[in-house]
Amino acid sequence: MESSNGFRNFTQMKNLVFLILMTLFLQQCVQKKIDLTKQPTQQITMEDNTHTNNPYYSRTDRTKLNVSNEEWKKILSPEVYAIAREANTEYPFTGKYNEFDEVGEYYCAVCGNHLFRSSSKFASTCGWPSFFEADKEGVIYKRDQSHGMERIEVLCKRCESHLGHVFNDGPPPTGTRYCMNSVSLDFQRDKK
């Protein structure tokens, strides 16, 4: 009888831990009331020049920016602002670059800073675009203890916008997985 009660208590405890973990995960996905499952309102490429209202956007200038969030809010779309400036996360498997294999360069959607080359992208099946190597001059790292987790946040080195997180479970040669939000990225296809 005691063994049966012990097993029942263990099962209840296991279920409780599972529910708590799921709640924490779901909280991360629904922090803001912006529908992040939709594609960004602007599909940005170098050719369509949709960054004309963003005086800070440049794919060649690496000068560090010091722009207030109030100013960014006036410039960026609500989706980009929520993720890049408020460290929100797009829902898994919804980003435009998750299952994307074009050859070219990835840039910060906020300021245009170079971040990744497509040759470092891999299919991780985690639900977000993943890379095994970043441009060392393009990103910086910050300890992130939000949502009861210990992670390393990846930020754009030029504008300090949130890009995603980096984990030590990636493929060779680096063993790292840069798990990025598509909304925080722009892509420029290589010229043929």
C-alpha positions in Angstrom: 0.0 0.0 0.0 2.8 2.4 0.9 4.5 1.7 -2.4 1.3 2.4 -4.3 1.0 5.8 -2.5 4.6 6.6 -3.2 4.2 5.9 -6.9 1.0 8.0 -7.0 2.8 10.9 -5.3 5.7 10.6 -7.7 3.4 10.6 -10.7 1.5 13.6 -9.4 4.8 15.4 -8.8 6.0 14.5 -12.3 2.8 15.9 -13.8 3.1 19.1 -11.8 6.7 19.7 -12.9 5.6 19.1 -16.5 2.8 21.6 -16.2 5.1 24.2 -14.7 7.6 23.8 -17.5 4.9 24.0 -20.2 3.5 27.1 -18.6 6.9 28.8 -18.6 7.4 27.9 -22.2 4.0 29.2 -23.3 4.6 32.4 -21.3 7.7 33.1 -23.4 5.7 32.7 -26.6 2.8 34.9 -25.6 4.4 37.8 -23.7 2.9 40.5 -26.0 -0.5 40.8 -27.7 1.1 41.1 -31.2 0.3 38.2 -33.5 3.8 37.0 -34.2 2.6 34.1 -36.3 2.0 36.5 -39.2 4.8 37.3 -41.6 6.2 40.8 -41.0 4.3 43.5 -42.8 7.3 44.3 -44.9 9.3 41.7 -46.9 12.6 43.5 -46.9 15.3 43.0 -49.5 18.0 45.3 -50.8 16.1 45.8 -54.1 12.8 47.1 -52.7 14.4 49.8 -50.5 11.7 49.6 -47.8 14.2 51.0 -45.2 13.8 54.5 -46.5 12.0 55.6 -43.2 14.9 54.2 -41.1 17.8 56.7 -41.2 20.0 54.2 -39.2 19.8 51.3 -41.6 23.0 50.6 -43.4 24.7 47.4 -44.7 28.1 49.1 -44.8 28.3 51.3 -41.7 29.3 49.4 -38.5 29.4 52.5 -36.2 27.7 51.7 -32.9 24.2 53.2 -32.6 22.7 54.8 -29.5 19.0 55.1 -30.4 16.3 55.1 -27.8 13.5 52.6 -27.9 11.0 55.4 -28.2 12.8 56.4 -31.5 12.9 52.7 -32.7 9.2 52.4 -32.0 8.5 55.2 -34.4 10.6 53.6 -37.1 10.1 49.8 -36.9 7.0 47.7 -37.6 5.2 46.4 -34.5 6.4 42.8 -35.1 10.1 43.8 -35.5 9.9 46.2 -32.5 8.3 43.5 -30.2 11.0 40.9 -31.0 14.1 43.0 -31.7 13.7 45.7 -29.0 11.5 43.9 -26.4 13.2 40.5 -26.7 10.0 38.8 -27.6 10.1 35.5 -29.5 8.2 34.5 -32.7 6.3 31.2 -32.5 8.4 28.2 -33.6 8.0 27.0 -37.2 6.4 30.3 -38.3 9.4 32.4 -39.4 10.1 33.1 -43.1 13.7 31.9 -42.8 13.1 28.7 -40.8 12.9 26.5 -43.9 14.8 28.7 -46.3 18.0 27.7 -48.2 18.8 30.6 -50.5 22.5 31.5 -50.9 23.5 34.9 -49.5 23.9 37.1 -46.5 21.8 37.7 -43.4 21.6 41.2 -41.9 20.0 42.8 -38.8 16.4 43.9 -39.8 16.7 46.9 -37.5 20.0 48.5 -38.5 21.4 46.5 -41.5 24.5 45.1 -39.7 25.9 41.9 -41.2 25.2 38.8 -39.0 25.5 35.5 -40.8 26.5 33.9 -44.1 24.0 31.3 -45.5 26.8 28.7 -45.6 26.6 28.6 -41.8 22.9 27.9 -41.7 21.7 24.4 -41.0 18.4 22.5 -40.5 18.1 22.1 -36.7 14.4 21.2 -36.5 14.1 23.5 -33.4 11.6 25.8 -35.2 13.8 28.8 -35.8 16.5 29.5 -38.3 19.8 28.1 -37.0 23.4 28.9 -37.8 26.6 27.3 -36.5 28.7 30.5 -36.9 28.1 34.2 -36.7 30.0 37.2 -38.0 32.3 37.9 -35.0 32.0 41.7 -35.8 28.2 41.4 -36.1 27.0 40.1 -32.7 27.5 40.4 -29.0 26.3 38.2 -26.1 24.4 38.8 -22.9 23.5 36.5 -20.0 19.7 35.9 -20.0 18.0 34.6 -16.9 14.4 35.4 -18.1 11.6 32.8 -17.8 13.4 30.8 -15.1 16.1 29.7 -17.6 19.8 30.3 -18.0 20.6 31.2 -21.6 23.0 33.3 -23.7 21.2 36.0 -25.6 22.5 37.1 -29.0 22.3 40.8 -29.8 23.3 42.9 -32.9 26.6 44.5 -32.1 25.7 47.7 -33.8 22.2 48.5 -32.4 21.9 45.9 -29.6 18.6 44.5 -30.9 17.6 41.0 -29.8 18.2 38.3 -32.4 17.8 35.1 -30.4 19.9 32.8 -28.3 23.0 30.6 -28.7 23.3 27.0 -27.4 26.1 24.5 -27.3 24.3 21.7 -29.1 25.1 22.6 -32.8 27.0 20.7 -35.5 30.7 20.8 -36.2 32.9 22.7 -36.7 31.8 25.0 -33.9 29.3 22.9 -31.9 27.1 26.0 -31.5 23.5 26.7 -32.5 22.5 30.3 -33.1 18.7 30.0 -32.8 17.5 33.3 -34.4 14.1 35.0 -34.9 13.3 35.4 -38.6 11.7 38.8 -37.8 15.1 40.1 -36.6 16.8 39.1 -39.9 17.0 40.5 -43.4 18.4 38.4 -46.3 20.3 39.5 -49.4 20.5 36.8 -52.1 23.9 36.5 -53.8 24.1 38.1 -57.2 24.2 35.5 -60.0 
